[in-house]
Amino acid sequence: MASLSHSIKRGSAELAILMVLKDQPLHGYEIARRIEQDTAGVLHFTLASLYPLLYRMEKRDWTRGAWETTSGGVKRRCYSLTAAGLRQLAASRREWSVFFRALNQLGGLSRA
C-alpha cells in the first residue's frame, strides 16, 4: 500500500502518537514501530521527524517523558499520556471523525 503524502501525515501525526500512547508508555523507537506496524506501513515516521513532535507534545503537556535505563544499561526516554493528552486524544478523535464524515459526504470516500 502506498504511503501518505507529507502534508496528510503531518496533520495526523499527533493523533497517531496519542493513540499508541493511550495504552502504555513507550520510547520513541517503539512509538514509530507501533505506528508503522498498526497501519501496515501506511504511516512511517523516522526518529528525526518523530522526536520534534514528541518534544512539542511534551511542551503542550500532552505527554510526559521520563528517562529510564534498560537492563542492558541503555538510557532511553519513555513517553506517557498526561490527563491533558487524554483530553486532546478525545478531542482529536471527534475532530477527525467530523472531518472524515464531511469528506465522505463530499466525495463518497467509502466507495473510493
C-alpha positions as CSV (number, residue, x, y, z in Angstrom):
1,M,0.0,0.0,0.0
2,A,1.3,3.5,-0.8
3,S,2.4,5.8,2.0
4,L,0.6,9.0,2.6
5,S,1.8,12.4,1.4
6,H,3.8,14.5,3.7
7,S,1.0,17.0,4.3
8,I,-1.6,14.4,5.2
9,K,0.9,12.6,7.5
10,R,1.9,15.9,9.3
11,G,-1.8,16.6,10.1
12,S,-2.3,13.1,11.5
13,A,1.0,12.6,13.3
14,E,0.0,13.9,16.7
15,L,-3.2,11.9,16.7
16,A,-1.3,8.7,15.8
17,I,1.2,9.3,18.6
18,L,-1.6,10.0,21.1
19,M,-3.4,6.8,20.0
20,V,-0.4,4.5,20.5
21,L,0.5,6.0,23.9
22,K,-3.1,5.6,25.3
23,D,-2.4,2.1,26.5
24,Q,1.1,2.3,27.9
25,P,4.3,4.4,28.0
26,L,6.7,3.8,25.1
27,H,10.1,5.1,23.9
28,G,10.5,6.9,20.6
29,Y,11.6,3.9,18.5
30,E,8.7,1.8,19.8
31,I,6.2,4.6,19.1
32,A,7.5,4.7,15.5
33,R,7.5,0.9,15.2
34,R,3.9,0.6,16.6
35,I,2.5,3.2,14.3
36,E,4.1,1.6,11.2
37,Q,3.0,-1.9,12.3
38,D,-0.5,-0.9,13.2
39,T,-1.0,0.9,9.9
40,A,0.5,-1.8,7.8
41,G,3.3,0.6,6.8
42,V,1.0,3.4,5.6
43,L,2.3,5.7,8.3
44,H,6.0,5.7,8.8
45,F,8.0,8.1,11.0
46,T,11.7,8.5,11.1
47,L,13.1,9.2,14.5
48,A,14.3,12.5,13.2
49,S,10.7,13.5,12.4
50,L,9.2,11.9,15.5
51,Y,11.3,13.4,18.3
52,P,10.5,17.1,17.5
53,L,6.8,16.1,17.6
54,L,7.3,14.4,21.0
55,Y,9.1,17.4,22.4
56,R,6.3,19.7,21.2
57,M,3.7,17.5,22.7
58,E,5.6,17.4,26.0
59,K,5.7,21.3,26.0
60,R,1.9,21.3,25.5
61,D,1.6,18.9,28.5
62,W,0.0,16.2,26.3
63,T,2.8,13.8,27.1
64,R,5.4,13.3,29.8
65,G,8.9,12.0,29.1
66,A,11.0,10.2,31.7
67,W,14.5,8.7,31.3
68,E,14.8,5.0,32.1
69,T,17.7,2.6,31.9
70,T,17.2,-0.8,30.4
71,S,18.6,-4.0,31.9
72,G,21.4,-3.7,29.4
73,G,22.3,-0.2,30.6
74,V,20.9,1.8,27.7
75,K,19.2,5.1,28.6
76,R,16.1,5.9,26.8
77,R,13.2,8.4,27.2
78,C,9.8,6.9,27.6
79,Y,6.7,8.9,26.9
80,S,3.3,8.6,28.5
81,L,0.0,10.5,28.1
82,T,-1.0,13.1,30.7
83,A,-4.6,13.9,31.6
84,A,-4.4,16.8,29.1
85,G,-3.1,14.3,26.5
86,L,-6.1,12.1,27.1
87,R,-8.4,15.0,26.7
88,Q,-6.6,16.0,23.5
89,L,-6.9,12.5,22.2
90,A,-10.7,12.6,22.7
91,A,-11.0,16.0,21.1
92,S,-8.8,15.0,18.1
93,R,-10.8,11.8,17.6
94,R,-14.0,13.9,17.4
95,E,-12.5,16.4,15.0
96,W,-11.1,13.7,12.7
97,S,-14.5,11.9,12.8
98,V,-16.3,15.0,11.7
99,F,-13.6,15.7,9.0
100,F,-13.9,12.2,7.5
101,R,-17.7,12.3,7.6
102,A,-17.6,15.6,5.7
103,L,-15.1,14.2,3.1
104,N,-17.3,11.1,2.7
105,Q,-20.4,13.3,2.1
106,L,-18.5,15.4,-0.4
107,G,-16.9,12.7,-2.4
108,G,-18.1,9.3,-1.3
109,L,-14.8,8.2,0.2
110,S,-16.4,5.0,1.4
111,R,-16.7,4.0,-2.3
112,A,-13.2,5.1,-3.2
